[in-house]
Amino acid sequence: MGALDPVMVYEAIERVREWYWADPERHRVGRLDLAAARREVALIALTEFGRADATLAERIGDTYHALRDGCLQPFAEAIDTVAWLRKSGCMLALLTNGSAALQRNKINRFGLSDMFDLILIEGEVGYGKPDPRVYTRALDTLRIAPIDTWMVGDNLEWDVAQPQRLGIYGIWVDASGKGLPPRHPVQPDRIIRRLSDLRYIMATASPPRARGALSRPGG
């Protein structure tokens, strides 16, 4: 069998990746074992070329997994902003989907454990965003009312729409600066480009100054 064109393989993996993660149930299962999900994506893509080579798919998936994990970094000014919010008197909760081991590794790598009053990881509690239970658990644990709470993140459904349904103020981080997709049904209460913008809206937002903030790790 002839050699595969790397560009064509890459394009096939990108197509399959988009399809794979677009399904909510596949997304829920796959994010709990990202390495396995990435191998599966690679295998499906290779199958398009008549080469269902599990060994090659594993090499591709694991290489990508290791490189992507090694390159992860927090959003610019994210850690400084979290520290500032904490000093300002906000109670902070970190809500993150995925496996316990992978997410704890990131939390420890960037020294986030002591910066939050509560950390809820999907792989530890048994459910994650956008399951309403994860938001209500955070509110109940911190004893904060939804109206006094901001949810900050870059996913329009998980970090804005579902929190808004519970009465939480939803702030969308539009890191790319592209704005909302045309006619998008989700309308954030505020849109920011970077987490440091929270310092400004703390003094100007309506509802007034939040007592608590729920967020997700960026990078």
FENGI-V964169 format. One record per residue. N is the residue number from 1. RES is the residue in one letter. SS is DSSP state (A for helix, B for strand, O for the rest). PSI is psi as a letter, one per 20 degrees, with the letter a starting at -180 (* if undefined). Layout:
n=N res=RES ss=SS psi=PSI
n=N res=RES ss=SS psi=PSI
//
This chain:
n=1 res=M ss=O psi=p
n=2 res=G ss=O psi=r
n=3 res=A ss=O psi=q
n=4 res=L ss=O psi=q
n=5 res=D ss=O psi=o
n=6 res=P ss=A psi=h
n=7 res=V ss=A psi=g
n=8 res=M ss=A psi=h
n=9 res=V ss=A psi=g
n=10 res=Y ss=A psi=g
n=11 res=E ss=A psi=h
n=12 res=A ss=A psi=g
n=13 res=I ss=A psi=g
n=14 res=E ss=A psi=g
n=15 res=R ss=A psi=g
n=16 res=V ss=A psi=g
n=17 res=R ss=A psi=g
n=18 res=E ss=A psi=g
n=19 res=W ss=A psi=g
n=20 res=Y ss=A psi=g
n=21 res=W ss=A psi=i
n=22 res=A ss=A psi=h
n=23 res=D ss=O psi=p
n=24 res=P ss=A psi=g
n=25 res=E ss=A psi=g
n=26 res=R ss=A psi=g
n=27 res=H ss=A psi=g
n=28 res=R ss=A psi=g
n=29 res=V ss=A psi=g
n=30 res=G ss=A psi=h
n=31 res=R ss=A psi=i
n=32 res=L ss=A psi=i
n=33 res=D ss=A psi=m
n=34 res=L ss=A psi=h
n=35 res=A ss=A psi=g
n=36 res=A ss=A psi=h
n=37 res=A ss=A psi=h
n=38 res=R ss=A psi=h
n=39 res=R ss=A psi=g
n=40 res=E ss=A psi=g
n=41 res=V ss=A psi=g
n=42 res=A ss=A psi=h
n=43 res=L ss=A psi=g
n=44 res=I ss=A psi=g
n=45 res=A ss=A psi=g
n=46 res=L ss=A psi=h
n=47 res=T ss=A psi=h
n=48 res=E ss=O psi=h
n=49 res=F ss=O psi=j
n=50 res=G ss=O psi=k
n=51 res=R ss=O psi=m
n=52 res=A ss=O psi=m
n=53 res=D ss=O psi=o
n=54 res=A ss=A psi=h
n=55 res=T ss=A psi=g
n=56 res=L ss=A psi=g
n=57 res=A ss=A psi=h
n=58 res=E ss=A psi=g
n=59 res=R ss=A psi=g
n=60 res=I ss=A psi=g
n=61 res=G ss=A psi=g
n=62 res=D ss=A psi=h
n=63 res=T ss=A psi=g
n=64 res=Y ss=A psi=g
n=65 res=H ss=A psi=g
n=66 res=A ss=A psi=g
n=67 res=L ss=A psi=g
n=68 res=R ss=A psi=g
n=69 res=D ss=A psi=h
n=70 res=G ss=A psi=h
n=71 res=C ss=A psi=i
n=72 res=L ss=O psi=p
n=73 res=Q ss=O psi=q
n=74 res=P ss=O psi=q
n=75 res=F ss=O psi=q
n=76 res=A ss=O psi=p
n=77 res=E ss=O psi=j
n=78 res=A ss=A psi=g
n=79 res=I ss=A psi=g
n=80 res=D ss=A psi=h
n=81 res=T ss=A psi=g
n=82 res=V ss=A psi=g
n=83 res=A ss=A psi=h
n=84 res=W ss=A psi=g
n=85 res=L ss=A psi=g
n=86 res=R ss=A psi=g
n=87 res=K ss=A psi=h
n=88 res=S ss=O psi=i
n=89 res=G ss=O psi=j
n=90 res=C ss=O psi=q
n=91 res=M ss=B psi=p
n=92 res=L ss=B psi=p
n=93 res=A ss=B psi=p
n=94 res=L ss=B psi=o
n=95 res=L ss=B psi=p
n=96 res=T ss=B psi=p
n=97 res=N ss=O psi=r
n=98 res=G ss=O psi=a
n=99 res=S ss=O psi=q
n=100 res=A ss=A psi=g
n=101 res=A ss=A psi=g
n=102 res=L ss=A psi=g
n=103 res=Q ss=A psi=h
n=104 res=R ss=A psi=h
n=105 res=N ss=A psi=g
n=106 res=K ss=A psi=g
n=107 res=I ss=A psi=g
n=108 res=N ss=A psi=h
n=109 res=R ss=A psi=h
n=110 res=F ss=O psi=j
n=111 res=G ss=O psi=l
n=112 res=L ss=O psi=i
n=113 res=S ss=A psi=g
n=114 res=D ss=A psi=j
n=115 res=M ss=A psi=i
n=116 res=F ss=O psi=q
n=117 res=D ss=O psi=h
n=118 res=L ss=B psi=p
n=119 res=I ss=B psi=p
n=120 res=L ss=B psi=o
n=121 res=I ss=B psi=p
n=122 res=E ss=A psi=g
n=123 res=G ss=A psi=i
n=124 res=E ss=A psi=h
n=125 res=V ss=A psi=i
n=126 res=G ss=O psi=i
n=127 res=Y ss=O psi=q
n=128 res=G ss=O psi=a
n=129 res=K ss=O psi=p
n=130 res=P ss=O psi=k
n=131 res=D ss=O psi=p
n=132 res=P ss=A psi=h
n=133 res=R ss=A psi=h
n=134 res=V ss=A psi=h
n=135 res=Y ss=A psi=g
n=136 res=T ss=A psi=h
n=137 res=R ss=A psi=g
n=138 res=A ss=A psi=g
n=139 res=L ss=A psi=g
n=140 res=D ss=A psi=g
n=141 res=T ss=A psi=g
n=142 res=L ss=A psi=i
n=143 res=R ss=O psi=l
n=144 res=I ss=O psi=p
n=145 res=A ss=O psi=q
n=146 res=P ss=A psi=h
n=147 res=I ss=A psi=h
n=148 res=D ss=A psi=j
n=149 res=T ss=B psi=q
n=150 res=W ss=B psi=q
n=151 res=M ss=B psi=p
n=152 res=V ss=B psi=p
n=153 res=G ss=B psi=r
n=154 res=D ss=O psi=j
n=155 res=N ss=O psi=o
n=156 res=L ss=A psi=h
n=157 res=E ss=A psi=g
n=158 res=W ss=A psi=h
n=159 res=D ss=A psi=i
n=160 res=V ss=A psi=f
n=161 res=A ss=A psi=g
n=162 res=Q ss=A psi=g
n=163 res=P ss=A psi=h
n=164 res=Q ss=A psi=h
n=165 res=R ss=A psi=h
n=166 res=L ss=O psi=j
n=167 res=G ss=O psi=j
n=168 res=I ss=O psi=q
n=169 res=Y ss=B psi=o
n=170 res=G ss=B psi=o
n=171 res=I ss=B psi=o
n=172 res=W ss=B psi=p
n=173 res=V ss=B psi=o
n=174 res=D ss=O psi=m
n=175 res=A ss=O psi=h
n=176 res=S ss=O psi=i
n=177 res=G ss=O psi=j
n=178 res=K ss=O psi=i
n=179 res=G ss=O psi=r
n=180 res=L ss=O psi=q
n=181 res=P ss=O psi=q
n=182 res=P ss=O psi=p
n=183 res=R ss=O psi=k
n=184 res=H ss=O psi=p
n=185 res=P ss=O psi=i
n=186 res=V ss=O psi=p
n=187 res=Q ss=O psi=o
n=188 res=P ss=O psi=q
n=189 res=D ss=O psi=h
n=190 res=R ss=B psi=q
n=191 res=I ss=B psi=p
n=192 res=I ss=B psi=q
n=193 res=R ss=O psi=h
n=194 res=R ss=O psi=q
n=195 res=L ss=A psi=h
n=196 res=S ss=A psi=i
n=197 res=D ss=A psi=i
n=198 res=L ss=A psi=h
n=199 res=R ss=A psi=h
n=200 res=Y ss=A psi=g
n=201 res=I ss=A psi=i
n=202 res=M ss=A psi=h
n=203 res=A ss=A psi=i
n=204 res=T ss=A psi=i
n=205 res=A ss=O psi=q
n=206 res=S ss=O psi=o
n=207 res=P ss=O psi=r
n=208 res=P ss=O psi=a
n=209 res=R ss=O psi=p
n=210 res=A ss=O psi=q
n=211 res=R ss=O psi=h
n=212 res=G ss=B psi=q
n=213 res=A ss=B psi=p
n=214 res=L ss=B psi=p
n=215 res=S ss=B psi=r
n=216 res=R ss=O psi=q
n=217 res=P ss=O psi=p
n=218 res=G ss=O psi=q
n=219 res=G ss=O psi=*
//
